Amino acid sequence: MKMKNVPYQGYVREGEDGIYREVDGALILGISRPIYIHNGDYHLTELKIYADGIIDCWELVTLNQFRDKVKSGWVVTELPKSAKVSIFPLGNYTATNTNSYIKPEELIKEIADAINELNGKPTTSGLCREAFDNYQKEPTEANKTRLKATYETVPEHNRIFILGDQDRKDQAIRTILYNE
């Protein structure tokens, strides 16, 4: 099979494998993450997010259309008790004791961040780190307000990773903002 050279669009984190799709001879880079699709039963599958803002959730959709898929229950982050779950081609199971770590609206924020990251644009976590650094250099009320605003845009499930130490769970930021 002959390989062809094609231009590509998008950035992938160093050390990570990306996925791609081809559009008009160009490779559009992307990343994937696990998700449940509710199509009759629940299906544990890959959600694919691409640099051009297209998301593959068993259909290629824009970010706005993806929001609708989440709101409609097509893409879910939480399983109801006794849900039948398929992990094709491995098998299936019935969910009996589930815990969900991601709220649907936080998933949407995460996907928007992924699109920004694939395009070399700042993510909410990056903007929050920058605001934290600015506050550390100059602890003014205005910088504290900016830090709070940026911190609260970060998807909740990613807030423990902002400063790179999940064991401390961004305690330094929360102490400044909420006196924790």
Number of C-alpha atoms within 10 A of each C-alpha: 3 3 5 7 8 10 10 16 15 19 20 18 11 7 6 8 11 18 15 19 13 12 9 7 12 14 18 24 23 27 22 19 10 11 19 23 24 18 11 9 14 24 19 17 17 16 18 23 28 27 24 16 21 20 23 16 19 14 9 14 17 16 17 11 13 21 18 14 16 17 13 11 15 17 24 21 19 16 18 12 11 12 15 17 20 18 13 10 6 6 8 15 12 13 14 11 9 11 9 8 10 17 14 17 14 18 20 18 17 20 23 16 20 24 25 20 20 25 19 14 13 16 20 25 21 18 18 25 19 15 21 25 14 16 20 13 10 12 13 12 10 11 18 20 14 17 23 19 13 19 24 13 16 22 21 17 13 15 22 18 14 20 18 12 11 13 9 11 16 16 18 13 23 14 10 16 14 9 9 9
